Amino acid sequence: MMQDTTADRPASGALLLALVLASGILGWAWLLFEPTPAGRALSFSLLTGAVFGVLLQRSRFCFFCITRDYVERRDANGLLGLLAALAVGSLGYHAVFGTFVPDPSSGRLPPDAHIGPVSVVLALGAGLFGLGMAISGSCISAHLYRLGEGAFASVFALLGVLLGFVLGFLSWNPLYLTLIADAPTVWLPGRLGYAGSLIVQLALLAALAWLLLRFARPQPHETAELSVGQRIWRRRWPTYVGGLLIGALGVICYLRVAPLGVTAELGSISRTAADSLGWLPDRLHGLDGFSGCATAVKQALLSNNGAFISALVLASWASALISGDWQPKRPAAGQSLRALLGGVLMGWGAMLALGCTVGTLLSGIMAGALSGWVFALFCLAGLLVGLWLRRRLGWM
């Protein structure tokens, strides 16, 4: 009997539009390419942003969703995928750091790595971000890829993120002068050496994986026989597949342009707009000296991070069209307000923490930054509070 493959095939119109989007990204990357470091970086950022968007969309790599799956259903698959990304990225980062800093005990930090100060402000920003994730229903990177799936509530969440960054800038100076200026910046290889840092990180990740599996519940599996096309485009990928590939992508991005991050462009847009309106102080003390998701006033229309997130949205849209996940939804008023409020909290938290779950948590932990682990802990705490609020207020 011949197998019916019609279910493997997207509608012709959706496939055509997906091909147009993919061709547009490739053409844009070709137009931006110049034999200069800046031109190569912009072109590379577009291509890697597109890959990141496909990986996020196909593997449902949303920090809020995979945590909620475990809290509510004891489904460990998503969080195990996150741990896989961190393990691969840690291996890759530690392998390449020796090129930049041969002696980690010298006091130097690797260039551009997301290694931030550890302070009460970091804990506060992480908690606000986790709470905002729960209220809005996604992290910032997931709101970007869900735009490509037609989840238009994400528009309100991203507008809220821009407003939240403005709140962060307005509150930065007093927090910096009292709590951040003298806070330690702890890079684990600088304290333990490369081998010691890698052993500690992998041991922590292994212990977390054991704990997740210890309390996990068996999940139902797909029993129907699937063709190759269905496995690739008509079913979500296992999160560990996305995690392994995202970990490898993070190392490649760090080597070529900058660590993975999705908030630098959003923060720069907010800072530029607020500065032009005269809302910001003349100086934001110490801010531009930190590594992380930089938020400088925009000097050019398209930055590397702007190219990265633009391609992320377009590629996730193309992926959603092919897989049948493109399902435009007009949000209700209450959903829009929750998305806006959650976005404000995420933007405020991301500004104070110098990044979000991609920049500070993912890229930070990969780099051996204690700030990444602290962010993860307090972000989880804020997320759990947000889940409790969702249940209490009937937002499920």
Buried (B, 14 or more C-beta within 10 A) or exposed (E): EEEEEEEBEBEEEBBEBBEEBBEEBEEBBEEBBEEEEEEBBBBBBBBBBBBBBBBBBBBBBBBBBBBBBBBEEEBBBBBBBBBBBBBBBBBBBBEEBEEBBEEBEEEEBBEBBBBBBBBEBBBBBBBBBBBBBBBBBBBBBBBBBBBBBBBBBBBBBBBBBBBBBBBBBBBBBEBBEEBBEEBEBBBBBBBBBBEBBBEBBBEBBEEBBEEBEEEBEEEEEEEEEEEEBBEBBBBBBBBBBBBBBBBBBBBBBBBEBBBBBBBBBBBBBBBBBBBEEEEBEEEBBBBEEBBBBBBEEBEEEBBBBBBBBBBBBBBBBBBBBBBEBBEEEEBEEEBBBBBBBBBBBBBBBBBBBBBBBBBBBBBBBBBBBBBBBBBBBBBBBBBBBBBEEBEEEEBE
